[in-house]
Amino acid sequence: MMAGWRLVGGLSFLVAAMTAGLIVSHGGDVEGLRVAIRATARTSLLLFVLAFTASAMVELVPSDATRWQRRNRRYLGVSFAVSHFIHLGAILALASVDRALFWKLTNTTTIMLAGTAYLFIAAMAATSFDRTAAWLGPRKWRLLHLIGSWYIWISFAIAVGKRVPLERFYWPMFGLVLAAAIVRLLAMFGRNRRRGPIKAS
Ligand code: HEM
């Protein structure tokens, strides 16, 4: 099983090749860019969920697979960042090719909120190396990655949630988003239970 930075290389290559393939097979037209935007949003969601639930999964269902997931949490997270910056690249390409369609598909509020998600993604990816993580310190690192990951989760919940009424396909996708939060919350409650009630002195 691939692991570590090689995993980041392999996954990044796959997402980049998929994006290029989709654009080329559509003859480089706007529809190809839209398909690429949707496809990269989906690879991003899968990679995000794997990183977001890694610690919780190993606590709830310890196995070789979840231990692999936990060991590779950082690399799955960085691969998510790569996939999502490819999403952004395709969006910027669409905006430059067909400005009118771009504004039909999005608006300033979304750009502000989703743009903030990108600031978190960039900051989290930048602090995913031993040296930069050490520079930030464990307390601030944990806070940045805790707040950032829930902000990204909310971004997915909104982006997928608003598409649920449009097409049935979005139901299972939305289910995956919800399941990720439930897994995290279950692990959190389990941890608190093991710690026992807070005793009043
Ligand atoms: C400035 C930032 C962003 C812009 C302008 C943007 C724009 C878009 C556009 C235009 C689409 C629809 C493409 C189409 O239907 O042809 C799309 C799809 C999507 N985006 Fe983004 N996006 C941004 C950031 C984000 C972020 C931060 C997330 C989640 C963390 C996200 C998640 C999604 C999802 C889930 C879809 C739906 C994919 C599907 O149809 O399956 N986007 N985005």
Boltz pocket constraint, residues with backbone or C-beta under 6 A from the ligand:
constraints:
  - pocket:
      binder: B
      contacts: [[A, 34], [A, 35], [A, 37], [A, 38], [A, 39], [A, 41], [A, 42], [A, 45], [A, 87], [A, 91], [A, 102], [A, 105], [A, 106], [A, 110], [A, 111], [A, 112], [A, 113], [A, 114], [A, 115], [A, 117], [A, 118], [A, 152], [A, 155], [A, 156], [A, 159], [A, 160], [A, 163]]
      max_distance: 6.0
